[in-house]
Amino acid sequence: MTDTGSNIETLRSELPPSVRLIAVSKTKPVKYIIEACNAGQKCFGENRVQELLDKKDNVPSDVEWHLIGHLQTNKVKYVVPFISMIQSVDSLKLLNSINAEASKINRVVNCLLQFHIAREESKYGFSMDEIEGIIKTDGFGDLNFVRICGVMGMATFTDDYNQIRKEFRHLRMCFEMLKSGYFNSDTCFREISMGMSGDYKIAVEEGSTMVRIGSLLFGERLK
Ligand SMILES: *Cc1c(COP(=O)(O)O)cnc(C)c1O
């Protein structure tokens, strides 16, 4: 078995069955994706549209792709036909654009709302106030071609585990508030995507349903 294969197996044996593993293959060659597929991995995450398009036709067709990086509205049309989930919805403009492109091909696209939970300024994402504003906007209920499946967030890049835990706890609380306030009868609204190579154990303890893991599976990235 390849290193990638055994890394996948080790990680899976640690994760509770309720937590889905998204293997983040950004910057890594297709060869690694195929090795992971051979070890039974199905879901992969990429953060750049062009890289995703370059890879997707060179891997097994049952791979499920998750977009996890900031998406520009002019690129929405390229991913909408095949993407399993857009985890990085970070503006109303983007949500509208996904809905418009998806309606053209009559496909409902799974989305997560990305929250800004880290201390760093640079990370994209909503605050709870912004999301509530959007949900109350006229027309939100008419977005029939997006399916909002939950929330996503990235914690601060730090060694301070208490800080990371606080941020994941906050994301979980945002999820619970949205669930009880707006999505109570919506069984699709159930995902909390949090946890990366350095912090996934904390994320799982705090209620993650999806971890997005790259370097731990495929090795450190050079860029
Ligand atoms: C790169 C990336 C990951 C994976 O990071 P690792 O530390 O390599 O596990 C997860 N989520 C997002 C949004 C990313 O951009």
The ligand as an SDF file (V2000), in Angstrom:
LIG
                    3D

 15 15  0  0  0  0  0  0  0  0999 V2000
   -5.6970   23.9780    2.5700 C   0  0  0  0  0  0  0  0  0  0  0  0
   -7.0050   23.9340    3.2690 C   0  0  0  0  0  0  0  0  0  0  0  0
   -7.3080   22.8680    4.1430 C   0  0  0  0  0  0  0  0  0  0  0  0
   -6.3330   21.7490    4.4760 C   0  0  0  0  0  0  0  0  0  0  0  0
   -5.2460   22.2230    5.1640 O   0  0  0  0  0  0  0  0  0  0  0  0
   -4.1590   21.2070    5.8360 P   0  0  0  0  0  0  0  0  0  0  0  0
   -3.5880   22.0150    6.9370 O   0  0  0  0  0  0  0  0  0  0  0  0
   -3.1780   20.8910    4.7680 O   0  0  0  0  0  0  0  0  0  0  0  0
   -4.8860   20.0200    6.3140 O   0  0  0  0  0  0  0  0  0  0  0  0
   -8.5550   22.8740    4.7350 C   0  0  0  0  0  0  0  0  0  0  0  0
   -9.4640   23.8340    4.5000 N   0  0  0  0  0  0  0  0  0  0  0  0
   -9.2120   24.8630    3.6710 C   0  0  0  0  0  0  0  0  0  0  0  0
  -10.2740   25.8950    3.4640 C   0  0  0  0  0  0  0  0  0  0  0  0
   -7.9770   24.9550    3.0340 C   0  0  0  0  0  0  0  0  0  0  0  0
   -7.7440   25.9920    2.2130 O   0  0  0  0  0  0  0  0  0  0  0  0
  1  2  1  0
  2  3  1  0
  2 14  2  0
  3  4  1  0
  3 10  2  0
  4  5  1  0
  5  6  1  0
  6  7  2  0
  6  8  1  0
  6  9  1  0
 10 11  1  0
 11 12  2  0
 12 13  1  0
 12 14  1  0
 14 15  1  0
M  END
$$$$
